[in-house]
């Protein structure tokens, strides 16, 4: 099997877990976050995580987003005794079971906050919007740092530019571009209004790369209960 084919069959993945935490259990849940993140970091292929905490007392939802370099490495974490242990600890701290979603590739850039799960836009649309963002960004970086970049070897020059461009695209430009072009990326007929309890949208990538279903948390928890 070629390296390209292997990457298609075993892509990098981004996982989001939404948990609604009981108000009286926030301190315990923060301790859980520290423990589970440290444990997950010991597994091969783990690339880091971000935690988005509730913005107000009326919405107790935490969102944990983490990445693995390969789907197969994510599966090793999913099937581990360590994950089952930490999920069992979190269960009594939350109002409802966690909502878990996985996405890969460009779909991680094209999500609409506050929208239910929707099908990713066509790839030509994602490519065009990405180009509209990255072209002026790279041009601006090159102009601002042209004197500094001119003294660097080519490899370091590219490394410097991309080190600025990638996080800027991910955290700043693409969320804004997705909102700006939402009318084109997601026609009105494809978007339904969110309800109060809907988890922010994470695109379903099943049409692009077949992914086995995530293990059901409910089933995992049942396995922890002795017969």
Backbone bond lengths (Angstrom), bond angles and torsions (degrees), N, CA, C in turn:
res aa  C-N    CA-C-N  psi(-1)  N-CA   C-N-CA  omega(-1)  CA-C   N-CA-C  phi
1 X - - - 1.472 - - 1.520 109.39 -
2 X 1.332 117.62 131.78 1.450 121.41 -179.20 1.521 110.55 -70.25
3 X 1.338 115.06 160.71 1.467 119.96 179.31 1.525 111.14 -62.48
4 X 1.355 116.77 -38.79 1.458 119.96 179.17 1.520 111.36 -63.22
5 X 1.337 116.43 -45.11 1.457 120.21 179.43 1.519 111.29 -64.32
6 X 1.327 116.81 -36.73 1.461 120.46 178.94 1.525 110.88 -64.38
7 X 1.341 117.14 -39.16 1.457 120.53 178.90 1.523 111.33 -66.99
8 X 1.347 117.03 -34.45 1.456 119.99 177.57 1.515 111.11 -67.79
9 X 1.319 116.31 -37.92 1.459 120.76 -178.80 1.523 112.40 -80.53
10 X 1.322 117.06 -22.28 1.465 121.04 -177.46 1.528 108.79 -135.19
11 X 1.350 117.22 68.39 1.467 120.77 -172.25 1.521 112.40 -78.60
12 X 1.320 116.26 167.22 1.454 120.76 169.79 1.522 108.60 -69.66
13 X 1.319 116.86 151.98 1.458 120.56 -174.36 1.521 111.30 -136.37
14 X 1.321 114.90 147.91 1.461 122.52 171.83 1.525 107.54 -117.27
15 X 1.308 116.72 130.47 1.457 122.02 -177.31 1.522 108.83 -116.89
16 X 1.322 116.64 136.86 1.454 120.81 173.40 1.523 109.14 -120.50
17 X 1.314 116.05 134.07 1.463 121.99 178.25 1.520 107.74 -123.01
18 X 1.318 116.71 122.84 1.456 122.05 178.18 1.524 108.65 -106.04
19 X 1.331 116.11 126.37 1.466 121.15 179.50 1.521 108.91 -131.23
20 X 1.329 116.06 132.78 1.456 122.08 176.62 1.527 107.36 -99.53
21 X 1.321 115.17 113.03 1.467 121.69 -169.46 1.531 110.67 -95.67
22 X 1.333 115.57 138.74 1.463 120.39 175.96 1.526 109.17 -62.82
23 X 1.325 118.66 135.33 1.478 121.27 -175.86 1.518 113.45 -54.98
24 X 1.324 117.25 -36.30 1.466 120.09 -177.52 1.530 112.89 -80.67
25 X 1.344 117.50 -1.88 1.469 121.17 -175.69 1.524 113.23 -114.30
26 X 1.332 117.88 15.65 1.467 119.92 -175.90 1.523 112.53 -62.24
27 X 1.332 117.44 -41.91 1.470 120.11 -179.22 1.522 110.61 -63.27
28 X 1.337 115.84 -43.93 1.469 119.44 178.51 1.525 111.39 -64.81
29 X 1.340 116.05 -36.33 1.465 118.81 -179.68 1.526 110.94 -69.85
30 X 1.320 117.57 -35.83 1.462 120.04 176.18 1.531 110.26 -62.51
31 X 1.323 116.58 -39.43 1.467 120.20 176.66 1.529 110.00 -65.08
32 X 1.327 116.69 -39.11 1.464 120.70 176.07 1.526 111.00 -60.07
33 X 1.346 116.89 -44.61 1.460 120.55 -179.63 1.524 111.50 -58.69
34 X 1.327 115.96 -43.32 1.462 119.46 179.01 1.521 110.91 -62.24
35 X 1.325 116.00 -45.17 1.459 120.07 -177.92 1.512 113.47 -66.83
36 X 1.336 117.08 -46.90 1.458 119.24 -176.74 1.528 111.23 -69.51
37 X 1.339 117.57 -35.03 1.461 119.79 178.23 1.520 111.46 -66.91
38 X 1.319 116.64 -43.03 1.468 120.07 177.84 1.523 111.08 -62.92
39 X 1.319 116.64 -39.50 1.466 120.25 179.77 1.513 111.18 -68.72
40 X 1.329 117.13 -44.20 1.464 120.89 179.17 1.522 110.86 -61.36
41 X 1.338 116.61 -34.11 1.462 121.04 -179.98 1.512 114.11 -64.99
42 X 1.321 117.44 -14.85 1.464 121.17 179.29 1.528 112.02 -85.72
43 X 1.330 117.48 -6.12 1.460 120.81 -178.23 1.525 110.70 -92.18
44 X 1.317 114.58 146.16 1.462 121.28 -178.33 1.524 111.35 -61.56
45 X 1.341 115.94 135.78 1.451 121.58 175.32 1.508 115.31 88.52
46 X 1.334 118.89 -3.75 1.464 121.51 179.36 1.532 109.62 -68.79
47 X 1.330 117.58 129.60 1.466 122.28 -174.42 1.522 114.25 -111.17
48 X 1.332 117.64 0.43 1.456 119.34 179.02 1.515 112.37 120.12
49 X 1.333 115.46 170.83 1.456 120.15 -176.52 1.526 110.92 -148.89
50 X 1.327 115.20 162.17 1.460 123.40 173.76 1.521 108.57 -132.73
51 X 1.331 115.63 142.69 1.460 120.97 178.67 1.526 108.34 -117.77
52 X 1.333 115.85 126.46 1.455 121.74 176.68 1.530 107.42 -109.54
53 X 1.320 114.95 111.18 1.457 120.99 -174.34 1.528 110.82 -86.96
54 X 1.339 117.63 162.74 1.471 120.64 179.16 1.521 111.28 -56.90
55 X 1.320 115.87 140.05 1.462 120.23 -179.23 1.516 112.18 -87.51
56 X 1.334 117.01 -19.03 1.462 119.95 177.39 1.523 109.24 -153.70
57 X 1.331 115.64 169.21 1.464 121.15 -176.34 1.518 112.71 -69.09
58 X 1.329 118.10 -20.65 1.459 121.39 -178.00 1.526 112.51 -77.52
59 X 1.313 117.08 -18.68 1.464 120.83 -178.86 1.528 108.97 -123.79
60 X 1.337 118.97 100.36 1.466 121.65 -174.91 1.520 114.04 -85.03
61 X 1.333 118.07 18.94 1.460 120.42 -173.16 1.526 112.66 -82.46
62 X 1.315 115.71 129.48 1.463 123.81 168.82 1.524 107.79 -101.41
63 X 1.328 115.75 142.13 1.459 120.13 171.78 1.517 108.59 -121.36
64 X 1.325 116.05 122.87 1.462 122.24 177.70 1.525 107.53 -110.89
65 X 1.320 116.63 122.93 1.462 121.89 -179.96 1.524 108.43 -119.00
66 X 1.321 116.55 125.69 1.464 119.66 178.86 1.525 109.84 -140.03
67 X 1.332 114.85 163.34 1.460 120.51 -173.88 1.528 110.78 -129.95
68 X 1.351 113.84 147.82 1.457 122.30 170.08 1.519 108.40 -126.17
69 X 1.321 115.14 148.52 1.464 118.84 -177.97 1.515 112.85 -72.33
70 X 1.340 117.77 -21.53 1.458 122.55 -179.10 1.523 109.99 -142.64
71 X 1.322 116.00 144.42 1.452 121.17 175.32 1.521 110.79 -58.82
72 X 1.338 117.03 -38.45 1.463 120.52 -179.33 1.523 111.46 -62.72
73 X 1.336 117.51 -36.45 1.462 119.75 177.61 1.525 111.35 -70.22
74 X 1.346 116.90 -35.08 1.459 119.53 173.90 1.521 110.35 -60.86
75 X 1.338 117.23 -42.13 1.459 120.90 -179.41 1.528 111.60 -62.53
76 X 1.333 116.73 -35.25 1.470 119.74 177.16 1.525 110.36 -63.29
77 X 1.323 116.25 -41.26 1.469 120.09 176.47 1.529 110.63 -65.21
78 X 1.328 116.92 -43.56 1.460 120.95 -178.76 1.524 112.58 -59.60
79 X 1.321 116.17 -38.11 1.463 120.07 -175.06 1.522 113.17 -90.42
80 X 1.316 117.18 2.23 1.458 120.49 -174.87 1.523 112.18 -78.27
81 X 1.331 115.13 152.72 1.463 120.83 175.25 1.520 111.17 -66.95
82 X 1.336 116.22 -29.84 1.464 120.03 179.72 1.531 111.17 -63.76
83 X 1.330 116.27 -43.49 1.466 119.53 179.39 1.527 110.36 -63.93
84 X 1.319 117.44 -44.10 1.454 120.64 179.19 1.530 110.70 -61.18
85 X 1.328 116.64 -38.34 1.461 120.70 178.81 1.523 110.90 -61.71
86 X 1.341 117.21 -48.83 1.457 120.04 -177.61 1.525 112.25 -70.33
87 X 1.328 117.69 -35.80 1.453 119.40 177.31 1.528 111.24 -65.71
88 X 1.317 116.83 -33.65 1.465 119.99 176.77 1.524 110.98 -66.52
89 X 1.326 117.14 -35.12 1.462 121.04 176.96 1.529 110.86 -67.35
90 X 1.331 117.13 -40.38 1.465 121.56 -176.31 1.518 112.93 -72.17
91 X 1.330 117.49 -27.82 1.465 120.84 -172.24 1.534 113.89 -55.68
92 X 1.346 120.34 -47.19 1.478 118.53 -179.78 1.532 113.74 -74.67
93 X 1.339 117.38 -8.17 1.461 120.64 -179.29 1.525 112.29 -89.62
94 X 1.331 117.44 -9.16 1.458 121.21 -172.17 1.526 111.57 -115.98
95 X 1.335 114.08 159.03 1.456 120.76 -177.62 1.521 111.49 -77.95
96 X 1.305 117.25 -34.55 1.460 122.17 -176.88 1.521 108.97 -146.42
97 X 1.340 118.49 165.35 1.474 120.63 177.71 1.518 111.38 -59.37
98 X 1.330 117.39 151.30 1.467 119.84 -179.33 1.521 111.51 -67.24
99 X 1.326 115.45 150.40 1.461 121.89 173.11 1.524 107.46 -104.66
100 X 1.329 115.87 119.94 1.463 122.17 -171.67 1.516 109.22 -118.15
101 X 1.325 115.75 131.42 1.456 120.92 178.10 1.519 109.84 -138.17
102 X 1.337 115.42 150.62 1.463 122.75 -177.55 1.511 109.23 -125.53
103 X 1.332 116.61 141.21 1.459 119.87 171.97 1.518 109.71 -144.78
104 X 1.341 114.67 162.68 1.457 120.77 -175.97 1.520 109.38 -136.96
105 X 1.332 115.82 161.92 1.457 122.14 171.38 1.517 114.81 62.51
106 X 1.344 115.92 -146.82 1.458 122.04 -176.33 1.514 113.19 -64.37
107 X 1.339 117.27 -19.68 1.459 119.92 -177.83 1.527 111.94 -59.64
108 X 1.343 118.06 -24.03 1.460 120.17 179.50 1.523 111.69 -65.21
109 X 1.334 117.96 -22.36 1.463 121.32 178.93 1.526 111.90 -85.83
110 X 1.330 116.98 -26.74 1.460 119.80 -170.74 1.523 110.93 -104.97
111 X 1.337 116.10 72.48 1.454 122.04 175.18 1.512 108.43 -125.36
112 X 1.315 116.21 145.96 1.458 122.08 -179.43 1.522 109.05 -108.37
113 X 1.346 118.73 112.62 1.453 120.62 179.19 1.524 111.16 -56.61
114 X 1.334 115.08 136.28 1.448 120.23 177.23 1.511 115.20 82.44
115 X 1.349 117.81 4.60 1.459 120.12 179.65 1.519 109.77 -106.60
116 X 1.330 117.91 148.52 1.456 120.14 176.02 1.519 109.97 -69.43
117 X 1.350 115.91 171.40 1.456 121.03 -179.15 1.518 110.60 -57.68
118 X 1.332 116.34 130.78 1.453 121.31 -178.70 1.517 109.22 -137.05
119 X 1.328 116.03 161.75 1.460 121.25 179.09 1.518 110.20 -71.22
120 X 1.337 117.82 137.00 1.468 119.59 178.94 1.515 111.66 -59.26
121 X 1.336 117.76 153.18 1.468 120.52 176.53 1.522 110.41 -64.89
122 X 1.337 117.72 162.31 1.464 120.33 173.77 1.533 110.25 -57.08
123 X 1.300 116.43 149.15 1.469 120.23 -174.94 1.530 112.34 -63.36
124 X 1.337 118.08 -33.43 1.463 118.43 179.60 1.525 110.89 -65.46
125 X 1.344 117.55 -32.78 1.457 120.30 177.08 1.530 110.47 -69.75
126 X 1.336 116.36 -43.82 1.465 119.70 178.49 1.524 110.93 -61.53
127 X 1.339 116.27 -41.19 1.460 120.36 -179.70 1.529 111.08 -64.57
128 X 1.338 117.09 -42.81 1.465 120.60 -177.92 1.529 111.31 -66.97
129 X 1.327 117.46 -45.25 1.465 120.15 179.75 1.525 110.16 -65.30
130 X 1.330 116.89 -38.27 1.467 119.88 176.99 1.522 111.00 -61.51
131 X 1.336 116.69 -42.30 1.470 120.61 178.95 1.525 110.75 -64.21
132 X 1.339 117.03 -41.08 1.461 120.44 179.10 1.526 111.55 -61.65
133 X 1.311 117.51 -26.42 1.462 120.96 177.98 1.526 111.73 -87.90
134 X 1.327 116.65 -43.36 1.461 119.41 -171.21 1.532 112.38 -77.04
135 X 1.342 117.87 -31.68 1.469 119.43 -177.96 1.531 112.03 -62.65
136 X 1.334 120.17 -54.68 1.469 118.46 178.56 1.527 112.57 -66.08
137 X 1.343 117.17 -30.38 1.460 119.58 179.53 1.526 110.91 -65.57
138 X 1.320 117.02 -49.97 1.470 120.79 179.75 1.523 110.15 -63.48
139 X 1.333 116.39 -39.92 1.459 119.84 178.58 1.524 110.65 -61.72
140 X 1.328 116.48 -45.37 1.465 120.34 179.61 1.518 112.94 -62.41
141 X 1.336 116.17 -44.10 1.469 119.69 178.03 1.523 110.46 -61.09
142 X 1.321 116.37 -42.45 1.470 120.59 -178.44 1.525 111.51 -64.77
143 X 1.337 117.32 -37.76 1.466 120.67 -179.80 1.532 110.68 -71.61
144 X 1.327 116.46 -45.79 1.469 120.46 -176.81 1.529 111.48 -64.24
145 X 1.320 116.50 -39.82 1.464 120.25 -175.29 1.525 112.23 -107.78
146 X 1.340 118.40 25.20 1.456 120.40 -172.49 1.532 112.90 -61.96
147 X 1.325 117.66 -38.55 1.469 118.82 -179.22 1.527 111.14 -69.33
148 X 1.324 116.30 -39.88 1.465 120.32 178.65 1.524 110.45 -68.71
149 X 1.333 116.41 -43.46 1.458 120.01 -178.38 1.523 111.92 -66.16
150 X 1.322 116.07 -29.69 1.463 119.64 -177.31 1.515 114.15 -64.29
151 X 1.318 117.73 -23.49 1.469 120.27 -178.93 1.525 112.36 -94.19
152 X 1.329 116.95 -4.22 1.462 120.60 -177.87 1.523 111.10 -92.31
153 X 1.327 117.53 148.47 1.463 120.24 170.15 1.530 109.99 -63.20
154 X 1.316 116.60 160.34 1.458 121.82 -174.43 1.530 112.34 -55.68
155 X 1.318 117.18 -45.44 1.465 120.38 -176.27 1.521 110.68 -63.12
156 X 1.330 117.90 -45.44 1.460 121.27 179.15 1.523 111.21 -67.17
157 X 1.334 116.51 -33.86 1.457 120.61 178.35 1.536 110.30 -62.54
158 X 1.335 115.15 -47.85 1.466 119.70 179.24 1.526 110.59 -64.88
159 X 1.337 116.55 -40.79 1.466 120.50 179.82 1.527 110.79 -61.34
160 X 1.327 117.32 -41.32 1.462 121.72 -179.58 1.528 111.18 -65.38
161 X 1.327 115.88 -46.59 1.467 120.40 -178.03 1.528 110.64 -64.12
162 X 1.327 117.01 -45.81 1.464 119.41 -178.21 1.522 111.95 -70.18
163 X 1.328 118.01 -29.55 1.462 120.57 177.88 1.525 111.30 -63.98
164 X 1.329 116.81 -29.22 1.466 121.26 175.75 1.527 110.36 -86.04
165 X 1.327 116.40 -40.94 1.466 120.47 -171.97 1.518 113.12 -69.99
166 X 1.317 117.79 -43.31 1.472 119.68 -174.00 1.524 112.70 -63.23
167 X 1.352 120.17 -53.00 1.471 117.65 177.80 1.529 113.35 -64.79
168 X 1.342 116.91 -32.57 1.461 119.03 177.26 1.520 111.16 -64.79
169 X 1.324 116.44 -42.16 1.461 120.47 176.52 1.518 111.09 -63.06
170 X 1.330 116.54 -45.22 1.461 121.24 -173.15 1.518 112.64 -68.78
171 X 1.334 116.61 -46.21 1.460 120.25 -170.18 1.531 113.94 -99.90
172 X 1.329 118.18 -17.94 1.455 119.75 -174.96 1.523 112.40 -119.81
173 X 1.331 116.77 -61.20 1.460 119.84 -171.27 1.524 113.85 -72.01
174 X 1.335 118.06 -48.88 1.452 119.21 -172.70 1.521 113.67 -66.02
175 X 1.338 120.38 -39.24 1.472 117.53 173.45 1.524 112.52 -57.78
176 X 1.353 116.81 -40.24 1.458 120.31 179.12 1.540 111.48 -69.89
177 X 1.331 116.62 -40.80 1.463 120.13 179.13 1.529 110.96 -65.71
178 X 1.320 116.82 -37.76 1.461 120.25 179.25 1.525 110.68 -64.28
179 X 1.338 116.34 -41.54 1.470 119.42 177.03 1.541 110.41 -65.83
180 X 1.336 116.11 -42.67 1.460 120.66 -176.96 1.526 111.64 -62.73
181 X 1.340 116.39 -40.26 1.463 120.71 -176.36 1.524 112.24 -103.92
182 X 1.340 116.94 18.94 1.469 120.16 -178.43 1.524 111.77 -58.01
183 X 1.337 117.02 -35.34 1.467 121.05 -179.22 1.520 111.64 -62.13
184 X 1.346 116.20 -28.37 1.464 121.12 -178.61 1.523 111.50 -96.02
185 X 1.335 116.08 -41.19 1.462 119.91 179.62 1.521 111.48 -67.29
186 X 1.323 114.77 -41.34 1.464 120.71 -178.29 1.535 108.55 -128.04
187 X 1.322 118.74 92.56 1.467 120.66 177.98 1.518 110.68 -54.04
188 X 1.314 115.51 151.37 1.466 121.28 -174.96 1.519 111.92 -54.48
189 X 1.309 117.10 -36.16 1.461 120.09 -177.58 1.514 112.45 -66.94
190 X 1.372 118.14 -16.58 1.452 121.25 -178.37 1.516 112.48 -96.33
191 X 1.347 117.80 -4.93 1.459 120.93 -175.85 1.518 109.34 -114.13
192 X 1.327 116.49 128.89 1.449 121.32 174.05 1.508 109.03 -108.06
193 X 1.337 115.96 151.72 1.446 119.53 -177.88 1.511 110.68 -68.20
194 X 1.349 118.73 138.55 1.453 121.13 -178.75 1.517 111.23 -75.21
195 X 1.330 115.90 153.59 1.443 121.47 170.70 1.510 109.00 -95.80
196 X 1.324 116.17 174.12 1.461 120.41 -175.10 1.517 111.88 -61.46
197 X 1.355 116.93 -35.08 1.458 120.42 -172.30 1.508 113.88 -97.90
198 X 1.344 117.82 7.02 1.457 119.87 -178.20 1.516 110.57 -73.10
199 X 1.344 116.08 136.70 1.461 121.63 175.86 1.511 109.43 -75.62
200 X 1.339 119.77 139.43 1.467 120.88 177.47 1.508 111.86 -49.14
201 X 1.337 115.03 147.32 1.457 120.43 -167.91 1.503 112.83 -66.03
202 X 1.343 115.27 137.99 1.448 123.26 168.21 1.521 105.51 -129.65
203 X 1.317 116.45 124.67 1.452 120.65 -170.84 1.516 111.76 -69.14
204 X 1.335 116.17 143.98 1.450 122.60 175.85 1.518 108.26 -86.71
205 X 1.327 115.81 121.79 1.463 120.36 -176.23 1.521 111.90 -103.34
206 X 1.329 117.91 16.51 1.448 120.14 -173.56 1.522 112.46 -63.50
207 X 1.332 117.64 -25.94 1.451 119.74 -179.15 1.513 112.90 -74.24
208 X 1.339 117.31 -20.26 1.457 120.49 -176.99 1.513 111.65 -96.26
209 X 1.340 117.74 -51.53 1.453 122.40 -178.32 1.517 108.06 -132.26
210 X 1.342 119.45 114.81 1.454 120.25 -179.14 1.523 110.27 -60.63
211 X 1.317 115.62 126.95 1.453 121.43 178.67 1.519 109.29 -121.19
212 X 1.332 118.01 133.18 1.458 118.55 173.78 1.506 110.35 -64.31
213 X 1.331 117.36 149.52 1.452 121.23 -178.23 1.507 111.14 -62.64
214 X 1.339 115.41 142.59 1.457 119.03 172.54 1.508 108.87 -62.25
215 X 1.334 115.63 147.60 1.449 118.91 176.43 1.507 109.51 -62.00
216 X 1.310 116.89 137.85 1.451 121.55 179.81 1.506 109.95 -71.44
217 X 1.321 115.20 126.14 1.452 119.51 179.14 1.518 110.56 -60.88
218 X 1.349 116.00 -37.13 1.448 119.04 -179.41 1.518 110.81 -61.10
219 X 1.337 116.70 -41.76 1.446 120.07 178.14 1.512 111.56 -65.36
220 X 1.332 116.43 -39.45 1.457 120.06 178.89 1.517 110.47 -61.16
221 X 1.326 115.33 -43.46 1.449 118.86 -177.41 1.513 110.79 -67.24
222 X 1.360 116.23 -36.69 1.446 118.99 177.34 1.526 111.37 -62.77
223 X 1.341 116.35 -33.79 1.455 119.97 179.94 1.512 112.04 -67.72
224 X 1.336 116.18 -22.55 1.448 119.91 179.73 1.520 112.38 -80.81
225 X 1.347 117.31 -14.88 1.461 120.52 -177.93 1.519 108.39 -88.80
226 X 1.319 117.99 120.87 1.474 120.39 -177.81 1.519 111.29 -64.93
227 X 1.336 115.68 145.16 1.467 120.56 178.37 1.529 110.11 -70.73
